[in-house]
Amino acid sequence: MNIRSSAAICQNYRENMLQLRKELLAVEEDRLHGSKGYSVDEVAARMRHAIWEAVTHETAVKTTAF
């Protein structure tokens, strides 16, 4: 078991929060420069479509394998 000090845990938390802040600022800058974002509904639809494609492709491969 690896036991870390509370100072190490706090440092790791700070580093993670700074990294998240950096990523969020980069996304916000992209949006200000006209980069297109996606709504939650658009992302959900794309994910459902990707899953559907993967499942139907897998089924097609299994049925044509023999």
URSULLIN-V391147 format. One record per pair of residues at least 24 apart in sequence whose ideal C-beta (glycine too) atoms are under 10 Angstrom apart, sorted by sequence separation. I is the first residue (numbers start at 1). J is the second residue. D is the distance in whole Angstrom. If there is no record, write none. Layout:
I|J|D ; I|J|D
This chain:
none
